[in-house]
Amino acid sequence: MIGGTVTLTNMSNAAISGTLLFRLDALTTGVTLANATGMQNGAPTITLPTSSLAPGESVTVTTSFQNANRLLISYTPTLFDGKL
């Protein structure tokens, strides 16, 4: 198991609220997000521990990956409010 943290910051001028999800798009094939709380469009998600982020506010989430082949882990991070 490989762990880490990701800090997400609201860089907009407006608050973001609702069920906030961190999605790992294009996660390396063969790597699994062990602490995923769901899936969206085939990508694993983690539900954030807060329901709103004010402009400039940040939240940090923990990631845990299963990576038996020791591949380089890459993904495109996406933050959304669950209303795609």
C-alpha positions in Angstrom: 0.0 0.0 0.0 1.3 3.4 -0.9 -0.2 6.5 0.8 -0.1 10.2 0.4 -2.0 13.4 0.8 -3.6 15.8 -1.7 -4.5 19.4 -0.8 -7.3 20.9 -2.8 -7.9 24.7 -2.8 -10.8 26.6 -4.1 -9.2 29.1 -6.5 -12.4 30.7 -7.6 -14.2 33.8 -6.3 -17.3 31.8 -5.2 -17.9 29.2 -2.6 -18.3 25.6 -3.6 -20.9 23.6 -1.7 -22.7 20.3 -1.8 -21.3 16.8 -1.7 -17.7 17.6 -2.7 -15.8 14.8 -4.6 -12.1 14.5 -5.5 -11.9 12.4 -8.7 -8.7 10.8 -10.0 -9.2 10.8 -13.8 -6.8 8.7 -15.9 -5.4 6.8 -12.9 -2.5 4.6 -14.0 -3.8 1.3 -15.3 -3.0 -1.5 -12.8 -3.2 0.9 -9.8 -6.2 1.0 -7.5 -7.3 3.7 -5.1 -7.8 1.6 -2.0 -9.7 4.3 -0.1 -12.1 5.3 -2.9 -15.6 6.1 -1.7 -17.2 5.8 -5.1 -16.8 5.9 -8.9 -17.7 8.5 -11.4 -17.4 8.0 -15.2 -15.1 5.0 -14.5 -12.7 7.0 -12.2 -12.4 6.5 -8.5 -13.6 9.3 -6.2 -13.1 10.3 -2.5 -15.8 12.2 -0.8 -14.3 15.3 0.9 -14.7 15.6 4.7 -16.4 19.0 4.2 -19.5 20.1 2.4 -18.3 23.6 1.4 -15.1 25.4 0.4 -15.0 29.2 0.6 -12.8 31.1 -1.9 -9.1 30.4 -1.0 -10.1 27.7 1.5 -8.3 24.3 1.3 -8.9 20.8 2.4 -6.5 17.9 2.5 -7.4 14.3 1.8 -5.5 11.1 2.2 -4.9 8.7 -0.7 -4.0 5.0 -0.4 -3.1 3.1 -3.5 -2.7 -0.6 -4.2 0.2 -0.9 -6.6 1.5 -4.5 -6.7 3.7 -3.9 -9.8 5.2 -0.7 -8.4 4.1 1.4 -11.4 4.6 5.2 -11.5 1.3 6.6 -10.2 -0.3 9.4 -12.2 -3.7 10.8 -12.5 -5.5 14.1 -13.4 -7.2 15.6 -10.2 -10.7 16.9 -10.5 -12.8 18.5 -7.8 -16.6 18.7 -8.3 -19.7 19.1 -6.3 -21.4 15.9 -7.3 -23.7 17.6 -9.8 -22.1 16.7 -13.1 
